[in-house]
Amino acid sequence: SQAYLRGAITNTETGTSHYYIARYELTEAQHRALTGDCAGAFGPRDSFAKGDLSWFDAVALTQAYSEWLLQNAPEAMPTDGERRGFVRLPTEPEWEYAVRGGARIDPSLFPGRRCFATGGLEDYAHFQSGGRAADRLRPVGLRQPNPLGLFDVYGNAEELMLEPFRLNAVGRRHGQVGGLVTRGGAIDAEAAQIYTAQRREYPMFNARTGRALAGAFFGMRPVIASHIVAEDSFDAIRDGWVRAAESGLGSADDN
């Protein structure tokens, strides 16, 4: 179904909105830094995509990253008026818009099954092919990027999304909310299982252990976004909604 997307940060020169998304999947080195595991030397293995994350692990990592930045380097975070950015997992529309190539891809190619018009999947992704077993993640950035310069959007780690799984039914959201969502396919997926619109649901918890489910190839690609309503504009927005509702204008989907 069609989704609407607006970034949290406004470009004052063009008036367009945008958000920031990581060029690479989270690496072992970044995970070590965020969890305070910096005593040992960093080596080649630290350039690999980080896996074995649960959804809760991923959210905790974005919390740790946001808090460190806001406490130690707040000027590094983008701002929009009094609103300051923070790090979180991407929503599905944010992820898919970026993976498709955003505004940098030819609009005729944007709806395509994959983000590239030439070459094969092997030029862009680590995935299971030629009968080779895929038993571990690979270093990030070894394959070609998509039109926005994002690496490993297909294969390697399957990337955790912020919101829970929802079904679409006849062009609208199905009412039931489910488990966690990953996008992009993983290194153990075959080529036919990897395409831009592919999404997969998993349970939030492992039924056998009773613990949060952490998939061997569950990884993440964070975004920088912001809250929407600044305190000084809340009353004006609320009053606008009330006027629209009383006049019969607008839709419940616009709230």
C-alpha positions in Angstrom: 0.0 0.0 0.0 1.1 3.6 -0.5 2.9 5.2 2.4 3.7 8.9 3.0 7.1 10.0 4.1 8.4 13.2 5.5 11.8 13.8 7.1 12.2 15.6 10.4 14.9 18.1 9.3 14.0 20.9 6.9 16.5 22.4 4.4 16.1 26.1 4.9 17.3 26.9 1.4 15.0 24.5 -0.5 12.2 24.0 2.0 12.4 20.2 1.5 12.5 17.8 4.4 15.0 15.0 4.9 16.4 12.4 7.4 19.8 10.8 7.7 20.4 7.0 7.2 23.7 5.2 7.8 25.8 4.4 4.7 26.8 1.0 6.2 25.2 -1.6 8.4 26.4 -1.4 12.0 29.8 -3.1 12.3 31.5 -5.1 15.0 33.8 -2.2 15.7 30.8 0.2 16.2 29.1 -2.3 18.4 32.2 -2.7 20.6 32.5 1.1 21.0 28.8 1.5 21.9 29.0 -1.3 24.5 32.3 -0.2 26.0 34.3 -3.1 24.7 37.4 -1.1 23.6 40.2 -2.6 25.7 41.5 -4.9 23.0 43.0 -4.0 19.6 40.7 -3.5 16.7 41.3 -5.8 13.7 39.9 -6.9 10.4 37.1 -8.8 12.0 35.7 -5.5 13.3 34.8 -4.4 9.8 32.2 -7.2 9.6 28.5 -6.4 9.9 27.3 -7.0 13.5 24.8 -9.8 13.8 23.2 -11.7 16.7 21.1 -8.7 17.7 17.6 -8.9 19.2 15.2 -6.0 18.5 15.7 -4.9 22.1 19.5 -5.0 21.6 19.2 -2.7 18.6 17.0 -0.2 20.4 19.4 -0.2 23.3 22.3 0.5 20.9 20.4 3.5 19.4 19.7 4.8 22.9 23.4 4.5 23.9 24.5 6.2 20.7 22.0 9.0 21.1 22.8 9.6 24.7 26.5 9.7 24.1 26.1 12.2 21.2 23.7 14.4 23.0 25.8 14.5 26.1 29.3 14.8 24.4 28.8 16.2 20.9 25.3 17.8 20.7 26.5 20.1 17.9 27.1 17.1 15.7 23.4 16.3 15.6 21.1 18.1 13.1 18.6 20.6 14.4 15.3 22.1 13.1 14.5 25.0 15.3 14.4 23.8 18.8 14.1 20.2 17.7 17.4 18.2 17.8 18.0 14.9 16.1 18.6 11.5 17.8 19.5 8.0 16.5 16.9 5.3 16.1 16.0 2.3 14.0 14.4 3.2 10.6 10.7 2.8 9.8 9.9 0.6 6.9 9.0 3.5 4.6 12.2 5.3 5.5 14.2 2.2 4.8 12.5 1.3 1.5 12.6 4.9 0.2 16.4 5.0 0.8 17.0 1.6 -0.6 15.1 2.3 -3.8 17.4 5.3 -4.4 15.3 8.2 -3.1 15.4 11.3 -5.2 18.7 10.2 -6.9 17.2 7.4 -9.0 15.4 7.8 -12.2 11.7 7.9 -11.3 10.9 5.2 -13.8 13.3 2.9 -12.0 12.1 3.7 -8.5 9.2 1.1 -8.4 11.6 -1.6 -9.7 12.1 -4.9 -8.0 15.7 -4.0 -7.1 17.5 -0.6 -7.0 20.0 -1.2 -9.9 19.3 -1.3 -13.6 22.6 -3.0 -14.7 24.7 -5.8 -13.3 23.6 -8.7 -11.1 22.8 -9.2 -7.5 26.2 -10.5 -6.8 27.6 -7.0 -7.7 25.6 -5.5 -4.8 25.0 -8.1 -2.2 26.4 -11.0 -0.1 24.0 -13.8 -0.4 23.8 -17.6 -0.8 24.8 -18.6 -4.3 26.6 -21.4 -6.1 25.8 -23.9 -3.4 28.1 -22.1 -1.0 27.0 -22.2 2.6 26.6 -18.8 4.3 27.6 -19.3 7.9 28.7 -15.8 8.9 28.3 -12.2 8.0 30.8 -10.4 5.7 32.7 -7.0 6.0 30.6 -4.0 5.0 31.2 -2.0 1.9 32.7 -4.6 -0.3 29.9 -4.6 -2.9 28.6 -1.7 -5.0 26.4 0.9 -3.3 22.8 1.7 -4.3 22.1 5.1 -6.0 22.2 6.9 -2.6 25.6 5.5 -1.8 24.2 2.9 0.7 26.1 -0.4 0.9 24.8 -3.9 1.6 21.1 -2.9 1.4 20.6 -6.4 0.0 22.0 -9.5 1.8 24.6 -9.6 4.5 22.7 -8.7 7.7 18.9 -8.5 7.5 18.1 -5.2 9.0 15.8 -4.6 12.0 13.0 -2.1 11.6 11.5 0.2 14.3 7.9 -0.7 14.0 6.2 -4.2 14.4 5.0 -6.3 11.5 1.7 -5.3 9.9 -0.1 -7.0 7.1 -1.6 -5.0 4.2 -5.1 -5.9 3.1 -6.5 -4.6 -0.2 -4.5 -1.4 -0.1 -4.9 -0.6 3.6 -3.2 -1.6 6.8 -4.5 -4.9 8.4 -5.6 -4.3 12.0 -3.4 -6.8 13.7 0.1 -5.9 15.0 2.7 -8.7 15.0 6.3 -9.4 15.8 9.6 -7.8 14.6 10.3 -7.0 11.0 13.6 -7.3 9.0 14.2 -6.0 5.6 16.8 -6.6 2.8 17.3 -10.3 3.2 20.3 -12.0 4.8 23.5 -13.6 3.7 21.9 -17.1 3.9 19.0 -16.0 1.5 18.9 -17.1 -2.1 18.7 -14.5 -4.9 15.0 -15.0 -5.4 14.4 -14.1 -1.8 16.2 -10.7 -2.0 14.3 -7.7 -3.4 13.4 -4.2 -2.2 9.9 -4.9 -1.1 10.8 -8.1 0.7 10.0 -8.1 4.3 9.9 -10.8 6.9 8.3 -11.2 10.3 9.8 -13.0 13.3 8.5 -13.5 16.9 9.9 -11.0 19.4 10.8 -13.9 21.8 12.2 -17.3 21.4 9.5 -19.8 22.4 12.1 -22.4 23.4 14.3 -20.2 25.7 11.8 -17.5 26.7 14.3 -14.8 25.8 14.3 -12.1 23.2 14.9 -13.6 19.8 18.4 -12.7 18.5 18.9 -14.0 14.9 22.4 -14.9 13.8 22.1 -12.5 10.9 19.9 -9.8 12.6 21.7 -6.5 12.1 20.8 -2.8 11.9 21.2 0.4 9.9 20.2 3.4 12.1 18.8 6.7 11.0 18.9 10.2 12.5 15.4 11.7 13.0 13.7 14.0 15.5 10.4 14.4 17.3 7.7 16.2 15.3 5.9 18.8 17.4 7.9 21.5 19.2 6.3 22.6 22.4 5.6 26.1 21.1 3.7 24.8 18.1 1.6 22.1 19.8 -1.4 24.4 20.5 -1.5 25.7 17.0 -1.4 22.2 15.5 -4.1 21.0 17.9 -6.3 24.0 17.1 -5.9 23.3 13.4 -7.0 19.7 13.8 -10.1 20.8 15.8 -11.1 23.3 13.1 -10.6 20.7 10.4 -12.7 18.2 12.3 -15.5 20.6 13.0 -15.7 21.7 9.4 -15.7 18.2 8.1 -12.4 18.6 6.2 -9.5 16.1 6.3 -9.3 12.5 7.2 -8.6 10.5 10.3 -5.5 9.2 8.5 -4.0 12.8 8.5 -3.8 12.9 12.3 
